[in-house]
Amino acid sequence: MTEAELRARLLAILGAIAPEARDTDLDPVAPLRDQIDIDSMDFLNFVTAVHKQFGVPIPELDYPRLSSLDGAVHYVMTKLAG
């Protein structure tokens, strides 16, 4: 899977949780919570959906690594590669 494909799938997950994410030009390095209207439960739903979609374990200590779009892309790519 390419980085662009992964980014598109992560954006689709975000869009399912927070529909306004589809219409927002996200800054890939800024925290998602600062850019779209998601609370801690929405973020947990995002992490859970990423885990289910890609089959990668995401321990709670790693949640902050998924706080931005670039962070999530890098995290999942690293897990899939390794």
PyMOL Python script that loads the backbone (N, CA, C, O; Angstrom):
from pymol import cmd

cmd.read_pdbstr("""\
ATOM      1  N   MET A   1       0.843  -1.170   0.000  1.00  0.00           N
ATOM      2  CA  MET A   1       0.000   0.000   0.000  1.00  0.00           C
ATOM      3  C   MET A   1       0.893   1.240   0.000  1.00  0.00           C
ATOM      4  O   MET A   1       1.861   1.324   0.755  1.00  0.00           O
ATOM      5  N   THR A   2       0.553   2.188  -0.851  1.00  0.00           N
ATOM      6  CA  THR A   2       1.347   3.411  -0.914  1.00  0.00           C
ATOM      7  C   THR A   2       0.922   4.367   0.191  1.00  0.00           C
ATOM      8  O   THR A   2      -0.129   4.202   0.810  1.00  0.00           O
ATOM      9  N   GLU A   3       1.748   5.355   0.420  1.00  0.00           N
ATOM     10  CA  GLU A   3       1.432   6.368   1.428  1.00  0.00           C
ATOM     11  C   GLU A   3       0.152   7.116   1.052  1.00  0.00           C
ATOM     12  O   GLU A   3      -0.668   7.419   1.919  1.00  0.00           O
ATOM     13  N   ALA A   4      -0.017   7.411  -0.221  1.00  0.00           N
ATOM     14  CA  ALA A   4      -1.224   8.126  -0.674  1.00  0.00           C
ATOM     15  C   ALA A   4      -2.482   7.285  -0.449  1.00  0.00           C
ATOM     16  O   ALA A   4      -3.515   7.811  -0.036  1.00  0.00           O
ATOM     17  N   GLU A   5      -2.395   5.987  -0.718  1.00  0.00           N
ATOM     18  CA  GLU A   5      -3.537   5.107  -0.483  1.00  0.00           C
ATOM     19  C   GLU A   5      -3.874   5.026   1.001  1.00  0.00           C
ATOM     20  O   GLU A   5      -5.043   5.064   1.387  1.00  0.00           O
ATOM     21  N   LEU A   6      -2.845   4.915   1.820  1.00  0.00           N
ATOM     22  CA  LEU A   6      -3.047   4.856   3.264  1.00  0.00           C
ATOM     23  C   LEU A   6      -3.671   6.159   3.766  1.00  0.00           C
ATOM     24  O   LEU A   6      -4.608   6.134   4.564  1.00  0.00           O
ATOM     25  N   ARG A   7      -3.157   7.281   3.304  1.00  0.00           N
ATOM     26  CA  ARG A   7      -3.684   8.593   3.704  1.00  0.00           C
ATOM     27  C   ARG A   7      -5.170   8.705   3.325  1.00  0.00           C
ATOM     28  O   ARG A   7      -5.975   9.212   4.106  1.00  0.00           O
ATOM     29  N   ALA A   8      -5.523   8.235   2.133  1.00  0.00           N
ATOM     30  CA  ALA A   8      -6.918   8.283   1.680  1.00  0.00           C
ATOM     31  C   ALA A   8      -7.809   7.407   2.564  1.00  0.00           C
ATOM     32  O   ALA A   8      -8.930   7.795   2.893  1.00  0.00           O
ATOM     33  N   ARG A   9      -7.321   6.250   2.941  1.00  0.00           N
ATOM     34  CA  ARG A   9      -8.107   5.361   3.804  1.00  0.00           C
ATOM     35  C   ARG A   9      -8.267   5.956   5.197  1.00  0.00           C
ATOM     36  O   ARG A   9      -9.337   5.843   5.795  1.00  0.00           O
ATOM     37  N   LEU A  10      -7.230   6.582   5.716  1.00  0.00           N
ATOM     38  CA  LEU A  10      -7.331   7.226   7.026  1.00  0.00           C
ATOM     39  C   LEU A  10      -8.306   8.401   6.977  1.00  0.00           C
ATOM     40  O   LEU A  10      -9.075   8.615   7.914  1.00  0.00           O
ATOM     41  N   LEU A  11      -8.272   9.151   5.897  1.00  0.00           N
ATOM     42  CA  LEU A  11      -9.217  10.260   5.745  1.00  0.00           C
ATOM     43  C   LEU A  11     -10.653   9.748   5.641  1.00  0.00           C
ATOM     44  O   LEU A  11     -11.578  10.393   6.136  1.00  0.00           O
ATOM     45  N   ALA A  12     -10.842   8.603   5.006  1.00  0.00           N
ATOM     46  CA  ALA A  12     -12.182   8.009   4.925  1.00  0.00           C
ATOM     47  C   ALA A  12     -12.672   7.596   6.313  1.00  0.00           C
ATOM     48  O   ALA A  12     -13.844   7.780   6.641  1.00  0.00           O
ATOM     49  N   ILE A  13     -11.780   7.043   7.118  1.00  0.00           N
ATOM     50  CA  ILE A  13     -12.137   6.681   8.494  1.00  0.00           C
ATOM     51  C   ILE A  13     -12.528   7.937   9.260  1.00  0.00           C
ATOM     52  O   ILE A  13     -13.553   7.966   9.942  1.00  0.00           O
ATOM     53  N   LEU A  14     -11.712   8.968   9.144  1.00  0.00           N
ATOM     54  CA  LEU A  14     -12.026  10.233   9.824  1.00  0.00           C
ATOM     55  C   LEU A  14     -13.356  10.800   9.346  1.00  0.00           C
ATOM     56  O   LEU A  14     -14.145  11.294  10.151  1.00  0.00           O
ATOM     57  N   GLY A  15     -13.606  10.733   8.062  1.00  0.00           N
ATOM     58  CA  GLY A  15     -14.843  11.254   7.500  1.00  0.00           C
ATOM     59  C   GLY A  15     -16.064  10.517   8.003  1.00  0.00           C
ATOM     60  O   GLY A  15     -17.137  11.108   8.125  1.00  0.00           O
ATOM     61  N   ALA A  16     -15.920   9.231   8.299  1.00  0.00           N
ATOM     62  CA  ALA A  16     -17.035   8.457   8.845  1.00  0.00           C
ATOM     63  C   ALA A  16     -17.329   8.861  10.290  1.00  0.00           C
ATOM     64  O   ALA A  16     -18.473   8.792  10.739  1.00  0.00           O
ATOM     65  N   ILE A  17     -16.307   9.276  11.003  1.00  0.00           N
ATOM     66  CA  ILE A  17     -16.463   9.679  12.407  1.00  0.00           C
ATOM     67  C   ILE A  17     -16.863  11.137  12.519  1.00  0.00           C
ATOM     68  O   ILE A  17     -17.730  11.495  13.316  1.00  0.00           O
ATOM     69  N   ALA A  18     -16.228  11.971  11.719  1.00  0.00           N
ATOM     70  CA  ALA A  18     -16.488  13.415  11.736  1.00  0.00           C
ATOM     71  C   ALA A  18     -16.667  13.868  10.290  1.00  0.00           C
ATOM     72  O   ALA A  18     -15.683  14.178   9.617  1.00  0.00           O
ATOM     73  N   PRO A  19     -17.901  13.911   9.806  1.00  0.00           N
ATOM     74  CA  PRO A  19     -18.148  14.243   8.399  1.00  0.00           C
ATOM     75  C   PRO A  19     -17.517  15.550   7.934  1.00  0.00           C
ATOM     76  O   PRO A  19     -17.206  15.694   6.752  1.00  0.00           O
ATOM     77  N   GLU A  20     -17.325  16.496   8.836  1.00  0.00           N
ATOM     78  CA  GLU A  20     -16.701  17.762   8.429  1.00  0.00           C
ATOM     79  C   GLU A  20     -15.247  17.584   8.003  1.00  0.00           C
ATOM     80  O   GLU A  20     -14.676  18.469   7.365  1.00  0.00           O
ATOM     81  N   ALA A  21     -14.646  16.455   8.348  1.00  0.00           N
ATOM     82  CA  ALA A  21     -13.261  16.188   7.947  1.00  0.00           C
ATOM     83  C   ALA A  21     -13.145  16.057   6.431  1.00  0.00           C
ATOM     84  O   ALA A  21     -12.089  16.319   5.855  1.00  0.00           O
ATOM     85  N   ARG A  22     -14.241  15.649   5.790  1.00  0.00           N
ATOM     86  CA  ARG A  22     -14.236  15.501   4.330  1.00  0.00           C
ATOM     87  C   ARG A  22     -14.130  16.844   3.621  1.00  0.00           C
ATOM     88  O   ARG A  22     -13.589  16.936   2.519  1.00  0.00           O
ATOM     89  N   ASP A  23     -14.653  17.883   4.265  1.00  0.00           N
ATOM     90  CA  ASP A  23     -14.701  19.206   3.644  1.00  0.00           C
ATOM     91  C   ASP A  23     -13.596  20.135   4.126  1.00  0.00           C
ATOM     92  O   ASP A  23     -13.563  21.309   3.755  1.00  0.00           O
ATOM     93  N   THR A  24     -12.708  19.624   4.940  1.00  0.00           N
ATOM     94  CA  THR A  24     -11.658  20.445   5.539  1.00  0.00           C
ATOM     95  C   THR A  24     -10.318  20.112   4.912  1.00  0.00           C
ATOM     96  O   THR A  24      -9.986  18.944   4.712  1.00  0.00           O
ATOM     97  N   ASP A  25      -9.559  21.139   4.606  1.00  0.00           N
ATOM     98  CA  ASP A  25      -8.187  20.935   4.167  1.00  0.00           C
ATOM     99  C   ASP A  25      -7.336  20.752   5.415  1.00  0.00           C
ATOM    100  O   ASP A  25      -6.948  21.727   6.058  1.00  0.00           O
ATOM    101  N   LEU A  26      -7.050  19.514   5.753  1.00  0.00           N
ATOM    102  CA  LEU A  26      -6.323  19.238   6.983  1.00  0.00           C
ATOM    103  C   LEU A  26      -4.844  19.546   6.838  1.00  0.00           C
ATOM    104  O   LEU A  26      -4.211  19.187   5.845  1.00  0.00           O
ATOM    105  N   ASP A  27      -4.313  20.210   7.837  1.00  0.00           N
ATOM    106  CA  ASP A  27      -2.872  20.389   7.940  1.00  0.00           C
ATOM    107  C   ASP A  27      -2.334  19.043   8.423  1.00  0.00           C
ATOM    108  O   ASP A  27      -2.690  18.610   9.518  1.00  0.00           O
ATOM    109  N   PRO A  28      -1.495  18.374   7.648  1.00  0.00           N
ATOM    110  CA  PRO A  28      -1.087  17.015   8.000  1.00  0.00           C
ATOM    111  C   PRO A  28      -0.276  16.898   9.285  1.00  0.00           C
ATOM    112  O   PRO A  28      -0.171  15.807   9.846  1.00  0.00           O
ATOM    113  N   VAL A  29       0.299  17.996   9.762  1.00  0.00           N
ATOM    114  CA  VAL A  29       1.110  17.906  10.977  1.00  0.00           C
ATOM    115  C   VAL A  29       0.408  18.470  12.212  1.00  0.00           C
ATOM    116  O   VAL A  29       0.884  18.276  13.331  1.00  0.00           O
ATOM    117  N   ALA A  30      -0.698  19.153  12.031  1.00  0.00           N
ATOM    118  CA  ALA A  30      -1.420  19.736  13.164  1.00  0.00           C
ATOM    119  C   ALA A  30      -2.310  18.668  13.803  1.00  0.00           C
ATOM    120  O   ALA A  30      -2.804  17.772  13.118  1.00  0.00           O
ATOM    121  N   PRO A  31      -2.508  18.769  15.104  1.00  0.00           N
ATOM    122  CA  PRO A  31      -3.384  17.805  15.776  1.00  0.00           C
ATOM    123  C   PRO A  31      -4.791  17.805  15.179  1.00  0.00           C
ATOM    124  O   PRO A  31      -5.369  18.858  14.907  1.00  0.00           O
ATOM    125  N   LEU A  32      -5.323  16.605  14.983  1.00  0.00           N
ATOM    126  CA  LEU A  32      -6.658  16.468  14.403  1.00  0.00           C
ATOM    127  C   LEU A  32      -7.709  17.156  15.260  1.00  0.00           C
ATOM    128  O   LEU A  32      -8.626  17.785  14.731  1.00  0.00           O
ATOM    129  N   ARG A  33      -7.588  17.043  16.565  1.00  0.00           N
ATOM    130  CA  ARG A  33      -8.568  17.641  17.482  1.00  0.00           C
ATOM    131  C   ARG A  33      -8.633  19.151  17.354  1.00  0.00           C
ATOM    132  O   ARG A  33      -9.669  19.750  17.641  1.00  0.00           O
ATOM    133  N   ASP A  34      -7.555  19.771  16.932  1.00  0.00           N
ATOM    134  CA  ASP A  34      -7.540  21.227  16.758  1.00  0.00           C
ATOM    135  C   ASP A  34      -8.164  21.649  15.431  1.00  0.00           C
ATOM    136  O   ASP A  34      -8.502  22.818  15.249  1.00  0.00           O
ATOM    137  N   GLN A  35      -8.318  20.711  14.512  1.00  0.00           N
ATOM    138  CA  GLN A  35      -8.776  21.050  13.167  1.00  0.00           C
ATOM    139  C   GLN A  35     -10.221  20.659  12.888  1.00  0.00           C
ATOM    140  O   GLN A  35     -10.923  21.339  12.141  1.00  0.00           O
ATOM    141  N   ILE A  36     -10.652  19.580  13.481  1.00  0.00           N
ATOM    142  CA  ILE A  36     -12.024  19.122  13.261  1.00  0.00           C
ATOM    143  C   ILE A  36     -12.674  18.880  14.620  1.00  0.00           C
ATOM    144  O   ILE A  36     -11.996  18.740  15.638  1.00  0.00           O
ATOM    145  N   ASP A  37     -13.968  18.838  14.609  1.00  0.00           N
ATOM    146  CA  ASP A  37     -14.730  18.748  15.851  1.00  0.00           C
ATOM    147  C   ASP A  37     -14.813  17.298  16.331  1.00  0.00           C
ATOM    148  O   ASP A  37     -15.835  16.632  16.165  1.00  0.00           O
ATOM    149  N   ILE A  38     -13.715  16.822  16.930  1.00  0.00           N
ATOM    150  CA  ILE A  38     -13.745  15.487  17.522  1.00  0.00           C
ATOM    151  C   ILE A  38     -13.374  15.591  18.994  1.00  0.00           C
ATOM    152  O   ILE A  38     -12.489  16.353  19.383  1.00  0.00           O
ATOM    153  N   ASP A  39     -14.070  14.809  19.789  1.00  0.00           N
ATOM    154  CA  ASP A  39     -13.755  14.756  21.202  1.00  0.00           C
ATOM    155  C   ASP A  39     -12.954  13.487  21.491  1.00  0.00           C
ATOM    156  O   ASP A  39     -12.570  12.767  20.570  1.00  0.00           O
ATOM    157  N   SER A  40     -12.709  13.223  22.752  1.00  0.00           N
ATOM    158  CA  SER A  40     -11.871  12.070  23.097  1.00  0.00           C
ATOM    159  C   SER A  40     -12.523  10.756  22.674  1.00  0.00           C
ATOM    160  O   SER A  40     -11.822   9.818  22.294  1.00  0.00           O
ATOM    161  N   MET A  41     -13.838  10.676  22.732  1.00  0.00           N
ATOM    162  CA  MET A  41     -14.522   9.459  22.306  1.00  0.00           C
ATOM    163  C   MET A  41     -14.406   9.263  20.791  1.00  0.00           C
ATOM    164  O   MET A  41     -14.195   8.146  20.319  1.00  0.00           O
ATOM    165  N   ASP A  42     -14.545  10.356  20.036  1.00  0.00           N
ATOM    166  CA  ASP A  42     -14.357  10.278  18.587  1.00  0.00           C
ATOM    167  C   ASP A  42     -12.939   9.833  18.247  1.00  0.00           C
ATOM    168  O   ASP A  42     -12.733   9.020  17.345  1.00  0.00           O
ATOM    169  N   PHE A  43     -11.963  10.375  18.977  1.00  0.00           N
ATOM    170  CA  PHE A  43     -10.573   9.991  18.719  1.00  0.00           C
ATOM    171  C   PHE A  43     -10.377   8.505  19.019  1.00  0.00           C
ATOM    172  O   PHE A  43      -9.691   7.807  18.273  1.00  0.00           O
ATOM    173  N   LEU A  44     -10.974   8.022  20.100  1.00  0.00           N
ATOM    174  CA  LEU A  44     -10.884   6.600  20.432  1.00  0.00           C
ATOM    175  C   LEU A  44     -11.535   5.764  19.332  1.00  0.00           C
ATOM    176  O   LEU A  44     -11.022   4.704  18.972  1.00  0.00           O
ATOM    177  N   ASN A  45     -12.658   6.233  18.800  1.00  0.00           N
ATOM    178  CA  ASN A  45     -13.307   5.531  17.685  1.00  0.00           C
ATOM    179  C   ASN A  45     -12.401   5.504  16.453  1.00  0.00           C
ATOM    180  O   ASN A  45     -12.365   4.509  15.730  1.00  0.00           O
ATOM    181  N   PHE A  46     -11.672   6.593  16.215  1.00  0.00           N
ATOM    182  CA  PHE A  46     -10.711   6.643  15.112  1.00  0.00           C
ATOM    183  C   PHE A  46      -9.622   5.596  15.304  1.00  0.00           C
ATOM    184  O   PHE A  46      -9.322   4.830  14.389  1.00  0.00           O
ATOM    185  N   VAL A  47      -9.037   5.567  16.487  1.00  0.00           N
ATOM    186  CA  VAL A  47      -7.960   4.613  16.773  1.00  0.00           C
ATOM    187  C   VAL A  47      -8.470   3.179  16.619  1.00  0.00           C
ATOM    188  O   VAL A  47      -7.789   2.334  16.038  1.00  0.00           O
ATOM    189  N   THR A  48      -9.660   2.911  17.136  1.00  0.00           N
ATOM    190  CA  THR A  48     -10.250   1.580  17.045  1.00  0.00           C
ATOM    191  C   THR A  48     -10.502   1.193  15.586  1.00  0.00           C
ATOM    192  O   THR A  48     -10.240   0.060  15.183  1.00  0.00           O
ATOM    193  N   ALA A  49     -11.009   2.137  14.806  1.00  0.00           N
ATOM    194  CA  ALA A  49     -11.271   1.862  13.389  1.00  0.00           C
ATOM    195  C   ALA A  49      -9.975   1.610  12.622  1.00  0.00           C
ATOM    196  O   ALA A  49      -9.934   0.754  11.739  1.00  0.00           O
ATOM    197  N   VAL A  50      -8.923   2.349  12.952  1.00  0.00           N
ATOM    198  CA  VAL A  50      -7.618   2.127  12.316  1.00  0.00           C
ATOM    199  C   VAL A  50      -7.133   0.722  12.646  1.00  0.00           C
ATOM    200  O   VAL A  50      -6.662  -0.004  11.771  1.00  0.00           O
ATOM    201  N   HIS A  51      -7.252   0.349  13.905  1.00  0.00           N
ATOM    202  CA  HIS A  51      -6.846  -0.999  14.325  1.00  0.00           C
ATOM    203  C   HIS A  51      -7.612  -2.064  13.541  1.00  0.00           C
ATOM    204  O   HIS A  51      -7.015  -3.008  13.025  1.00  0.00           O
ATOM    205  N   LYS A  52      -8.930  -1.910  13.453  1.00  0.00           N
ATOM    206  CA  LYS A  52      -9.751  -2.903  12.756  1.00  0.00           C
ATOM    207  C   LYS A  52      -9.461  -2.946  11.258  1.00  0.00           C
ATOM    208  O   LYS A  52      -9.373  -4.023  10.667  1.00  0.00           O
ATOM    209  N   GLN A  53      -9.315  -1.777  10.653  1.00  0.00           N
ATOM    210  CA  GLN A  53      -9.120  -1.727   9.204  1.00  0.00           C
ATOM    211  C   GLN A  53      -7.767  -2.291   8.770  1.00  0.00           C
ATOM    212  O   GLN A  53      -7.668  -2.966   7.745  1.00  0.00           O
ATOM    213  N   PHE A  54      -6.730  -2.011   9.557  1.00  0.00           N
ATOM    214  CA  PHE A  54      -5.383  -2.402   9.151  1.00  0.00           C
ATOM    215  C   PHE A  54      -4.819  -3.578   9.942  1.00  0.00           C
ATOM    216  O   PHE A  54      -3.768  -4.116   9.592  1.00  0.00           O
ATOM    217  N   GLY A  55      -5.512  -3.976  11.006  1.00  0.00           N
ATOM    218  CA  GLY A  55      -5.064  -5.115  11.789  1.00  0.00           C
ATOM    219  C   GLY A  55      -3.781  -4.878  12.555  1.00  0.00           C
ATOM    220  O   GLY A  55      -3.049  -5.821  12.859  1.00  0.00           O
ATOM    221  N   VAL A  56      -3.506  -3.635  12.864  1.00  0.00           N
ATOM    222  CA  VAL A  56      -2.294  -3.323  13.626  1.00  0.00           C
ATOM    223  C   VAL A  56      -2.667  -3.060  15.084  1.00  0.00           C
ATOM    224  O   VAL A  56      -3.623  -2.335  15.362  1.00  0.00           O
ATOM    225  N   PRO A  57      -1.916  -3.645  16.007  1.00  0.00           N
ATOM    226  CA  PRO A  57      -2.185  -3.352  17.408  1.00  0.00           C
ATOM    227  C   PRO A  57      -1.753  -1.922  17.729  1.00  0.00           C
ATOM    228  O   PRO A  57      -0.696  -1.467  17.292  1.00  0.00           O
ATOM    229  N   ILE A  58      -2.580  -1.229  18.493  1.00  0.00           N
ATOM    230  CA  ILE A  58      -2.260   0.145  18.876  1.00  0.00           C
ATOM    231  C   ILE A  58      -2.410   0.257  20.388  1.00  0.00           C
ATOM    232  O   ILE A  58      -3.510   0.497  20.887  1.00  0.00           O
ATOM    233  N   PRO A  59      -1.315   0.086  21.119  1.00  0.00           N
ATOM    234  CA  PRO A  59      -1.403   0.221  22.570  1.00  0.00           C
ATOM    235  C   PRO A  59      -1.747   1.669  22.956  1.00  0.00           C
ATOM    236  O   PRO A  59      -1.415   2.615  22.241  1.00  0.00           O
ATOM    237  N   GLU A  60      -2.408   1.809  24.084  1.00  0.00           N
ATOM    238  CA  GLU A  60      -2.848   3.128  24.527  1.00  0.00           C
ATOM    239  C   GLU A  60      -1.700   4.136  24.612  1.00  0.00           C
ATOM    240  O   GLU A  60      -1.903   5.323  24.357  1.00  0.00           O
ATOM    241  N   LEU A  61      -0.520   3.683  24.960  1.00  0.00           N
ATOM    242  CA  LEU A  61       0.633   4.590  25.041  1.00  0.00           C
ATOM    243  C   LEU A  61       0.992   5.184  23.679  1.00  0.00           C
ATOM    244  O   LEU A  61       1.638   6.229  23.611  1.00  0.00           O
ATOM    245  N   ASP A  62       0.578   4.526  22.598  1.00  0.00           N
ATOM    246  CA  ASP A  62       0.875   5.019  21.253  1.00  0.00           C
ATOM    247  C   ASP A  62      -0.197   5.939  20.690  1.00  0.00           C
ATOM    248  O   ASP A  62       0.006   6.512  19.620  1.00  0.00           O
ATOM    249  N   TYR A  63      -1.321   6.105  21.359  1.00  0.00           N
ATOM    250  CA  TYR A  63      -2.402   6.950  20.840  1.00  0.00           C
ATOM    251  C   TYR A  63      -1.915   8.339  20.434  1.00  0.00           C
ATOM    252  O   TYR A  63      -2.325   8.833  19.384  1.00  0.00           O
ATOM    253  N   PRO A  64      -1.060   8.986  21.219  1.00  0.00           N
ATOM    254  CA  PRO A  64      -0.604  10.327  20.811  1.00  0.00           C
ATOM    255  C   PRO A  64       0.120  10.342  19.458  1.00  0.00           C
ATOM    256  O   PRO A  64       0.173  11.379  18.797  1.00  0.00           O
ATOM    257  N   ARG A  65       0.667   9.214  19.053  1.00  0.00           N
ATOM    258  CA  ARG A  65       1.372   9.162  17.768  1.00  0.00           C
ATOM    259  C   ARG A  65       0.402   9.243  16.591  1.00  0.00           C
ATOM    260  O   ARG A  65       0.819   9.483  15.458  1.00  0.00           O
ATOM    261  N   LEU A  66      -0.891   9.045  16.855  1.00  0.00           N
ATOM    262  CA  LEU A  66      -1.911   9.118  15.820  1.00  0.00           C
ATOM    263  C   LEU A  66      -2.687  10.430  15.878  1.00  0.00           C
ATOM    264  O   LEU A  66      -3.745  10.552  15.262  1.00  0.00           O
ATOM    265  N   SER A  67      -2.176  11.394  16.603  1.00  0.00           N
ATOM    266  CA  SER A  67      -2.923  12.637  16.825  1.00  0.00           C
ATOM    267  C   SER A  67      -2.981  13.540  15.601  1.00  0.00           C
ATOM    268  O   SER A  67      -3.853  14.405  15.519  1.00  0.00           O
ATOM    269  N   SER A  68      -2.071  13.358  14.650  1.00  0.00           N
ATOM    270  CA  SER A  68      -2.102  14.143  13.410  1.00  0.00           C
ATOM    271  C   SER A  68      -2.209  13.166  12.236  1.00  0.00           C
ATOM    272  O   SER A  68      -1.947  11.972  12.383  1.00  0.00           O
ATOM    273  N   LEU A  69      -2.588  13.678  11.099  1.00  0.00           N
ATOM    274  CA  LEU A  69      -2.709  12.817   9.918  1.00  0.00           C
ATOM    275  C   LEU A  69      -1.358  12.219   9.550  1.00  0.00           C
ATOM    276  O   LEU A  69      -1.267  11.016   9.302  1.00  0.00           O
ATOM    277  N   ASP A  70      -0.310  13.034   9.510  1.00  0.00           N
ATOM    278  CA  ASP A  70       1.026  12.506   9.190  1.00  0.00           C
ATOM    279  C   ASP A  70       1.474  11.485  10.229  1.00  0.00           C
ATOM    280  O   ASP A  70       2.071  10.463   9.890  1.00  0.00           O
ATOM    281  N   GLY A  71       1.184  11.768  11.497  1.00  0.00           N
ATOM    282  CA  GLY A  71       1.544  10.835  12.557  1.00  0.00           C
ATOM    283  C   GLY A  71       0.865   9.497  12.380  1.00  0.00           C
ATOM    284  O   GLY A  71       1.489   8.450  12.550  1.00  0.00           O
ATOM    285  N   ALA A  72      -0.421   9.524  12.036  1.00  0.00           N
ATOM    286  CA  ALA A  72      -1.180   8.290  11.824  1.00  0.00           C
ATOM    287  C   ALA A  72      -0.639   7.528  10.618  1.00  0.00           C
ATOM    288  O   ALA A  72      -0.478   6.309  10.668  1.00  0.00           O
ATOM    289  N   VAL A  73      -0.363   8.247   9.541  1.00  0.00           N
ATOM    290  CA  VAL A  73       0.186   7.604   8.334  1.00  0.00           C
ATOM    291  C   VAL A  73       1.513   6.927   8.666  1.00  0.00           C
ATOM    292  O   VAL A  73       1.714   5.757   8.341  1.00  0.00           O
ATOM    293  N   HIS A  74       2.407   7.655   9.305  1.00  0.00           N
ATOM    294  CA  HIS A  74       3.723   7.104   9.638  1.00  0.00           C
ATOM    295  C   HIS A  74       3.582   5.897  10.581  1.00  0.00           C
ATOM    296  O   HIS A  74       4.241   4.874  10.391  1.00  0.00           O
ATOM    297  N   TYR A  75       2.732   6.024  11.579  1.00  0.00           N
ATOM    298  CA  TYR A  75       2.560   4.941  12.550  1.00  0.00           C
ATOM    299  C   TYR A  75       2.079   3.664  11.856  1.00  0.00           C
ATOM    300  O   TYR A  75       2.667   2.598  12.040  1.00  0.00           O
ATOM    301  N   VAL A  76       1.023   3.771  11.069  1.00  0.00           N
ATOM    302  CA  VAL A  76       0.455   2.598  10.418  1.00  0.00           C
ATOM    303  C   VAL A  76       1.446   2.022   9.398  1.00  0.00           C
ATOM    304  O   VAL A  76       1.596   0.803   9.310  1.00  0.00           O
ATOM    305  N   MET A  77       2.120   2.878   8.630  1.00  0.00           N
ATOM    306  CA  MET A  77       3.107   2.379   7.651  1.00  0.00           C
ATOM    307  C   MET A  77       4.211   1.605   8.364  1.00  0.00           C
ATOM    308  O   MET A  77       4.638   0.555   7.883  1.00  0.00           O
ATOM    309  N   THR A  78       4.672   2.104   9.486  1.00  0.00           N
ATOM    310  CA  THR A  78       5.721   1.436  10.239  1.00  0.00           C
ATOM    311  C   THR A  78       5.236   0.081  10.747  1.00  0.00           C
ATOM    312  O   THR A  78       5.961  -0.911  10.683  1.00  0.00           O
ATOM    313  N   LYS A  79       4.012   0.049  11.249  1.00  0.00           N
ATOM    314  CA  LYS A  79       3.454  -1.212  11.770  1.00  0.00           C
ATOM    315  C   LYS A  79       3.237  -2.224  10.653  1.00  0.00           C
ATOM    316  O   LYS A  79       3.493  -3.414  10.836  1.00  0.00           O
ATOM    317  N   LEU A  80       2.770  -1.763   9.503  1.00  0.00           N
ATOM    318  CA  LEU A  80       2.532  -2.677   8.393  1.00  0.00           C
ATOM    319  C   LEU A  80       3.844  -3.233   7.826  1.00  0.00           C
ATOM    320  O   LEU A  80       3.899  -4.367   7.350  1.00  0.00           O
ATOM    321  N   ALA A  81       4.891  -2.414   7.887  1.00  0.00           N
ATOM    322  CA  ALA A  81       6.190  -2.847   7.359  1.00  0.00           C
ATOM    323  C   ALA A  81       6.922  -3.796   8.289  1.00  0.00           C
ATOM    324  O   ALA A  81       7.772  -4.577   7.862  1.00  0.00           O
ATOM    325  N   GLY A  82       6.580  -3.717   9.572  1.00  0.00           N
ATOM    326  CA  GLY A  82       7.413  -4.409  10.489  1.00  0.00           C
ATOM    327  C   GLY A  82       6.944  -5.562  11.213  1.00  0.00           C
ATOM    328  O   GLY A  82       7.692  -6.141  12.002  1.00  0.00           O
TER     329      GLY A  82
END
""", "prot")
cmd.dss("prot")
cmd.show_as("cartoon", "prot")
cmd.util.cbc("prot")
cmd.orient("prot")
